[in-house]
Amino acid sequence: MHPLLDDDLARLPELLEETRARAVRLLAGLGHRPVAQVPAHHRPAPLPVDGSGLAGALETFTRRWEPGFSGGAGPRYLGFVTGGATPASLAGDWLTGTLDQNPTSGLDSNAPDLERETVAWLRELFGLSPEHEGAFVSGATMSNFTGLAIAREWLGEQLGVSVAERGAAALGPVHVLSGSPHSSIGKALSMLGLGRSAIREVDRLPGREAVDVGSLAQALESLDGTPAIVVANAGTVNTVDFDDLRALAALRERYPFWLHVDAAFGAFAALSPEHAHLTDGLDAADSVCVDLHKWLNVPYDSAIQFTRRRDLQARVFQNSAAYLGPLGDDPDFVHLTPENSRRLRALPAWFTLAAYGRDGHAEIVRRDIALAARLGERIAAMPAYRLLAPVRLNVVCFTLASSPERVGELTSAITESGEAFLTQTVYDGVPALRAAFSNWRTTEADVERVAKTLERSALQDPPGRS
Ligand SMILES: Cc1ncc(COP(=O)(O)O)c(C=O)c1O
């Protein structure tokens, strides 16, 4: 064995203890370190030839890299839609690396059964019926990709061809209809060989991001019986709007289409009794995307993909090889998602669900929703700002009342303050800011700090004052 490896092995308990102590210090300081930093780009160091052992690597990381990292796991990081890591999910993540299982096949351990149990728990959490089978992927983009790959195979089935065998060209032009598709839908269609231009954006309800069901019916009618894919949205990124999923599902009695629902974070509305109605009809979908590194608060990377047509899924993703084991009636995960080997991604989700249960996670969701509403009220009362949409769930979308074009400067000022991190967007043609609440640590005191930062930042930005 290399002497450095030999030495690290001999000192492993002590070295891991030191790593643990640093992790604990980092977590204790999460609420105090700058929430985000304007990145100071590092030039890459040369490849270490001799290496410095774990202690040396830890020292170099702590000195060179860690200070420039964001407080992304912390309570006032409201950019994108970003969850943190609950204590149990973090412990589960540590054990994921420790045990280093590859749950791809069921030939050597019961790790895949742990994934199946976690899938069943999540299915129940989101109110889906057992007809929905699920698999873990790295994020909502891959979940959308997988769902749309199954949809593509379904289109082939309608025409009597297997796209998995013959390729996407066998389908001819494909129609993907959606009101406000997330950018990952275009990316998935590009990867699937269907092309971004397959998306046809359908009219939305006035002043909303939700699709106009009447317009969708007309668009389907115009296809004259050609099977299509409809991508419904359960929680849009800017205003967290929800399509009327029941009404969309009902259209399948009149038109042939695959219903995919991007519920990346909106699915968690099912945990709040006051908002659960927004997810009515989710179960009727043919495929559903839900991200877990967002509102479940497990570390990156983790998402789940549900579908009612596992047979088509296995047709697309099967990876038959004598050494990987047979496909069988209940295919191993290797035959169900884009990856072959991967980490035991379910373990952090399993830990957090085992530790806090449905009620614990419902509390996080309801608190975040209440905090978003509170920040919305605070912003509505500030003359410098204007809300661009009602706060429907966990995102506040707003702009500078008199100078929306200066939102970029405002965003930088907020980032530089170290107090909060919000991301920019454009909503209905207006440059805007989004504050997205999905972290388990966030409290009312954090909302107050964010509100104060917004007040101060607006004052430093004269054109933004009204
Ligand atoms: C509605 C929706 N779909 C898909 C995605 C893509 O998620 P990921 O970054 O995990 O791939 C996001 C990310 O914010 C999202 O909000």
PDBQT file of the ligand as one rigid body, heavy atoms in Angstrom, charges set to zero:
ROOT
HETATM    1  C1  LIG A 501     -40.152  23.300 -11.948  1.00  0.00    +0.000 C 
HETATM    2  C2  LIG A 501     -38.724  22.843 -12.079  1.00  0.00    +0.000 A 
HETATM    3  N1  LIG A 501     -38.408  21.852 -12.908  1.00  0.00    +0.000 NA
HETATM    4  C3  LIG A 501     -37.145  21.413 -13.065  1.00  0.00    +0.000 A 
HETATM    5  C4  LIG A 501     -36.107  21.995 -12.373  1.00  0.00    +0.000 A 
HETATM    6  C5  LIG A 501     -34.692  21.489 -12.581  1.00  0.00    +0.000 C 
HETATM    7  O1  LIG A 501     -34.192  20.984 -11.375  1.00  0.00    +0.000 OA
HETATM    8  P1  LIG A 501     -32.692  20.439 -11.206  1.00  0.00    +0.000 P 
HETATM    9  O2  LIG A 501     -31.838  21.649 -11.101  1.00  0.00    +0.000 OA
HETATM   10  O3  LIG A 501     -32.727  19.651  -9.937  1.00  0.00    +0.000 OA
HETATM   11  O4  LIG A 501     -32.361  19.594 -12.383  1.00  0.00    +0.000 OA
HETATM   12  C6  LIG A 501     -36.381  23.039 -11.488  1.00  0.00    +0.000 A 
HETATM   13  C7  LIG A 501     -35.285  23.719 -10.746  1.00  0.00    +0.000 C 
HETATM   14  O5  LIG A 501     -35.477  24.722 -10.109  1.00  0.00    +0.000 OA
HETATM   15  C8  LIG A 501     -37.717  23.464 -11.330  1.00  0.00    +0.000 A 
HETATM   16  O6  LIG A 501     -38.030  24.459 -10.461  1.00  0.00    +0.000 OA
ENDROOT
TORSDOF 0
